[in-house]
């Protein structure tokens, strides 16, 4: 296991965040960020018992001070010179399917605060660590990966609040990819086009069977693939969907 470099996952829950953390924990110590300890405590215990190393930190991605505090905790745990091999932003907010004129103002605020501002604050907090990863000659190019959605590129009716934040996050990722790619940091954006198979969605789409939903472990494998791309073959954006998904 790599000892000098870590992976950071923001937005840890029972689906994509947990699967990504497990995947990267096979190679790096992982830092799990979530607002509620309930979202990371069990996963951190699982990873540590299986021979990996994981620490959980309560952090609110919509609060820059909270993320700066998280970085200070990371440095206390791993040393001032710690570098990052990967930073994955899996947080999102503002999901509500409702007619535009009925959407509360706070739902739009949450979308901007979490998906847009959160992406900015997370990037500003982790890019210095990723650049240190470049300096420390990470085996694979340090990667900053953003989890997007169908709403990142297609703003459907009654999805204005969610799409507003997701479009902003995609724009951020493209700008960062162009700025930091030449510096050795691989920035990429993943459009997750469909329902992810997690406990709360198990009963959804019963008419199509289990193959109608995206596999969280499959998403994690694709994120690892992005991380292991050489500097000669950087992919900025991928889109992932079940074969039966209409698009």
N, C-alpha and C positions, 0 to 999 in steps of 0.2 A: 504494500500500500504506500502511496505517495505520502511523504511526511511533511513537506514544506508547503504544499499547495492545498487549498480547500475548495469546496463547492458550496455555494450559497443558494438556497431555494426560498423564495418569498411566495406566500400564498399556499401554505401546506394544508392539505385537507385529505379526505379519504380517497380522492381520485388521482388526477394527474400529478399534483404536488407530491403525494406520497410515493407514487411509482417512480417519479424522476429522482426523488431523494434516495430510494433504494438502489436504483441503477447507478447513480454516481457514487454512492457510498461503497460500492465494490472496489473503487479505486482511490477515492479521496475521503478525508474527514468531511462531514457535511454539517452545515449550519442551517437549522430549520427556523424560518421566520413566520410568525402568525400572531394575530392580535390575541387570540385566546390560547392559553397553555394546553387546553384539552385537545387542540388540533395537532400538537406536536409531541406531547409527552409520551404517548403510547408508541409512536413511531420511533422516537429517539431511543426508547428502551429496547424496542425490537432490534434496531440496528446495532446498538451496543452489545446486546446479548449474542448477536450473530457474528461477532468478531470485528465489526466496523467501529467507527467513532462518529457520534452525532451529539450535537448540543442544540437545545431549543432556546430561542430568545423571543420574548414577547415584544412585538414591534408593530407599529401602525405605519404602513407604507405611505399613507396620505399626510404624514407628519415628518418633515425633514429632520426635526430634532430627535424624534424617536429612532430614525434610521442612523443618524450620527451616533447616538448612544449605543445602538446595536453594533456598529463598527468598533467602537471602543471596547465593548465586551469581547468581540472577536479577537482584538489585539491582545487583550489581557489573557485570553485562553490560549492563543497560538503564537504570541510574540509580536512585537512591533513590526518585524520584517515580513509578516505573513503575506503571501500572495494568493490570488485566486485563479483556479483553473477554469472555473465556470460560475456564472451567476444567472439564475433562471427566475424570471419575473412571471409568476403564475396568478397574480392577484387580479381581480376585476370587480367592478361595482356597477350599480345602476340597472341591473337586469329587471325589466318590468315590461310585459306585453300589454299595452293599454293605449287607448286613443290619446293622441298628443295633448289635447286640451284638458284631459283628466289626469295627466301625470303631475304629481306634486313636485314643487321646486326642489325639495330635498333629494329626490331621486336623481335629478340631473346633477345636482351638486355632488352626490356620491359617485356618479359615473366619472365626472371630471376629477374629483379628488383622488379616487383610487386608481382608475385606469390611466388617466393622463398625468396628473401631478405625481401620482405614485410611481409611474414609470420613470419620470424625470428624477425624482428624489432617489429612487433605487439605483439608477444609472450613475448619478453623481456620487453616491456612496460607494459603489462597487467598482467603478472603472479604475480608480487608482490602484485597487487591489489586483485587478485584471492586468493592468500595465506592469505591475510588479511581477505577475506571473510570466509576462513576456520576458522581462529582465532575467528571471530565474530559469529561463529556457524550459518552460513547460513542455512535456513530451508532445502534447497536442496544443494547437493554438488556443489560448484562453478564449472562452465563449461567453457572450452575453445573449441570452435567448429570451424572447418575449412570446408569451402565449396569447395569440389573437383568436378571433372567432369569425364566423360567417359575417357578422355585423362589422368586421373590420373593413370589408370591401363591398358589402351589399346592405344598404340601409333600408330594410323592409318596413312596410307600414306598421305602425304601433310599436316600433322598436327604436324610436328616436333617442331615448335616454341612453340605452346600452351602446348604440352605434356611435354616438357622439364621443364617448370616451375611447372606444376601441379604434375609431378612425384616427384620433389624436395619437394613440399609442403606436399605431403603424407608421405614421409620419415621423414620429420620434425615432423609431427603430431604423428607418431608411436613412435619416440624416446621420445617426450615429454610425451606421455601417459604412457610410462614405467617408466619415472623418477618422474612425478608429481602425478600419480594416487595414489601411496602409501602415498603421502602427503595430499591427500584429494581433489585434483583437477581432475575433470573428463575431460580428453582430448579426443576428438573424431573427426572423419573425415567422411564427407558425400559425397558419389559419386553421383552426380546428372547426371543421364544417360538419356539424352533426352532434348528436347526443352522446356523451361519454358514459360508458357502462360503470356506474358506481351504485352503492346501495340505494340511494334515494331515487334512482332512475330505473331500478330493476323491473318495475311493472309498466314502464312506458313502452309504447310501440309493440305490444304483444303479437299483433298480426304479422309482423315481419320476422320474429325470432331473434336470437341473440346476435346475429350478424348485422343487425340494423344499427348497432351502437359501436362507437369507437372504443378500442381497448386502451385503457390508461397505460398499461405496460407497453403496448405498441407505440404509443406516443413517446414514452420514455426512451424506447429503443431509437426512435427517430431523432430525439434530442441528442442522444449519445453519438449518433451518426454525424449530426451537425458539428458536434464538438471535435470529432476526430478527423474532420476534413483538413487536408493540408492547405497551406497558404496559397497554393497554386489553384485551388478549387473551392473557393468560398461560395456557399449558397446564401443569398440574403433571405429568400422567402420560400417556404414550402406550404402546400395545402394538403390536408389529410381529411378523408371522409370514408364512410362505409361504402361498399360497392352499390348498395341499394339507395343511397342518398341522392335525391334530385338536386341538380345544381345547374 
